Amino acid sequence: MSDRPAISLTGETLLPSDADVDALVRAEHGDPFSILGPHADGEGQVVRAYLPHALGVDLLDRSGNNVLAAMEQGQVPGFYFARLSHAQPYLLSIRWAGGQQITEDPYSFGPSLGEMDIYLFAEGKHRNLAHSFGAQVMEIDGVQGVRFVVWAPNARRVSVVGDFNSWDGRRHPMRVRYPAGVWEIFIPRLQPGERYKYEILGPDGVLPLRADPVALATEHPPGTASVVAKPFEHQWQDEAWMQQRVVRQGYDKPMAIYEVHAGSWRRDGGDDGRLYDWHELAERLIPYVVDMGFTHIELMPIMEHPFGGSWGYQLLSQFAPSARYGSAEDFAAFVDACHNAGIGVILDWVPAHFPTDAHGLGHFDGTSLYEYAHPFEGFHQDWDTYIYNLGRTEVHGFMLASGLHWLRDFHVDALRVDAVASMLYRDYSRKEGEWIPNRFGGRENLEAIDFLRHLNEVVPAEAPGALVIAEESTAFPGVSKPASEGGLGFAYKWNMGWMHDSLKYVQEDPVHRTYHHDKMTFSMVYAYSEHFVLPISHDEVVHGKGSLIDKMPGDRWQKFANLRAYLGFMWAHPGKKLLFMGSEFGQWREWSHDRELDWFLLDEPDHRGVQSLMRDLNRLYVQEPALHELDHEPRGFQWLIGDDRQNSIFAWLRRSATGHPLLVVVNFTPVVRNEYRIGVPVASKWLEVLNSDAEVYGGSNVGNGGGVVAEDEPSHGQPYSLKLTLPPLSVIILRPQE
């Protein structure tokens, strides 16, 4: 099929059929361009316009100074026509009750979306939808305006509505482009900042107004309209960062991630205060992250989402930063500032599901378009959300373009893909008989797997040095193996097993830890099966789980000591690190998105002590190659003591690529262990470079006087050994003196 041609009229009539006009009046005409606008006839050119509630319309020449014709009213009020002696550009001079409007006729413009755009979209291969679909400010034939493009293949009619046309779906019905089912219209003289939605006549009637799936801006919630975004013109200043990114984000480099919810890190005025915008966050958050020694900020989803209580994970605007924090330009400036401070930016991104809000993607054109049709495939009962049908080429391409939009247009350094486990399995969180097998009878979601592999193949080519990280909680094989080797191709996988096991262990009273010793050693059995990030994320400090420090047993002193020991254990363990905001200074309250962190706690020495330890752990982690270079290789780690269950003591060596060792010793009991012998590979004085029990951190200041000289006595398979004092509930890290 092809676009329907404009009707060629003879001189016998200036008016279309009553049926056509009636369809326009009822907003049911599927091809308004065949009736409206300029059409040649045997005696010149006929111009028609349907402008409900207009008091009158004149045709002016392009200069706007001369009247070409006064338009006559046709069969119904608001329907106007006139004949010109010959084809020529014209303006509409429309008299409304509120004043006069002069504009070009939207129906005088031909199709403007390229055939290649349509072809690539239909094939799921259009990687630049953010610059072709949605509302694009552009100039056509010397006229400034906005082109709207939306996919709605089963719609009978689609109109753009907004303040500019009194939200009247009869004013700007769109042109459909077959066979892709894409609708478009260019509205002249429209400016950035205009609110808009789509009014869609589906197979069974008019639907609730829809926000634009490819909107680049939105109004501030609780408003739900899309907004025409001004052209994105950020002048990037991060060339040095972008050129170095491939190296800086290599597997052998440190990655200490500070996970942030932008609306509750700090607020202007405390808990009930105003949300900071991106510029204000940049002034406050970036210096803090730099001072704390983190290498990356991970932002919980900042794409527009209707319900703040979803923390951004139930989002509807896959291409628009939330208006809560400012514009796209503001967000770009934040990323730029991070890069210029040496900080990478990771974005949480959600291709798994979307909320059921009436203005959103669900049943978008009256049919299951973005989601699977069957609820056993297309609806998450746990989250009351729809599931993207990634097996549909257009949806596959839509989501691919979204991911690339953040990586390319905003220079984001990594996407952390949310809820990957729910994407991989058709029976995820479903009872027997409530899921539909794949075409081979299995439980894997083959379409989602294909999508994830495609994403991970495309990202390195489109955004060199950018990473894609999976939040994946199952034993699905090869999550971070290349797709060419049968894997999914992610750069990293969150180590949820380590997180669950280690938190279960550390919540036990020390007297019981002897019975759970294996929970702290088991992670090394599979440590090299994937490239791992060790995550202590927001999910662990909400919904009644308590804060990180409040999980710790014992009195106040022991809680802080346990927290310090746990953070030291985590930072010395193979794998990149992620810590949710507030945990770095021992916030007592569970995290709430409705209030800022409890920064006043830093008036207390023990909270400042945890923060100081976190700062020093990050600096040691970055400075010591042994703590990060060989995270992904067995030669970077060696157990010395993994079986001292009775004393709850662990000891291991970390090695750099050149073999330089660090000794890590963890005592998870509140008992001081004197003259505890541990084997070491080097005959040297071993300097105590970190002791979580130091007084400056709020500890009891038990330690080894800055260092211990190795004795010529083999132990633990090593030629030398140290006799150490192990502080209570502590981690100590030692390095041979050079």
Secondary structure, DSSP 4 states (H G I P E B T S, - for coil): --PPPPPPBPTT-SS--HHHHHHHHTT--S-GGGTSEEEEETTEEEEEEE-TT-SEEEEE-TTSSSEEEEPEE-SSTTEEEEEESS----EEEEEETTEEEEE--GGGS---S-HHHHHHHHTT--S-GGGTSEEEEEEETTEEEEEEEEE-TT-SEEEEEEGGGTT-TTT-BPEEETTTTEEEEEEET--TT-EEEEEEEETTEEPPPB--TT-S-BPPTT---EEPPPPP------HHHHHHHHHHTSTTS--EEEEE-TTTS-EETSTTSEEP-HHHHHHHHHHHHHHHT-SEEEEPP-B--S-GGGTTSS-S-TT-B-TTS--HHHHHHHHHHHHHTT-EEEEEE--SEEE--TTSSTTTTSS-SSB-SSHHHHEETTTTEEEB-TTSHHHHHHHHHHHHIIIIIS---EEEETTHHHHHBTTTT--TTSS---TTS-SB-HHHHHHHHHHHHHHHHHSTT-EEEE---S--TTTTS-GGGTS---SEEE-HHHHHHHHHHHHS-GGGGGGGGGGGTGGGGSTTSS-EEEEE-GGGGSTTS--TGGGS-SSHHHHHHHHHHHHHHHHHSSSEEEEETTGGGT--SPP-TTS---GGGGGSHHHHHHHHHHHHHHHHHHH-GGGTTTTTSGGGEEEEEEEETTTTEEEEEEE-TT--EEEEEEE-SSS-EEEEEEEESS-SEEEEEEETT-GGGTS---S-TTEEEPBS--BTTBSEEEEEEE-TTEEEEEEE--
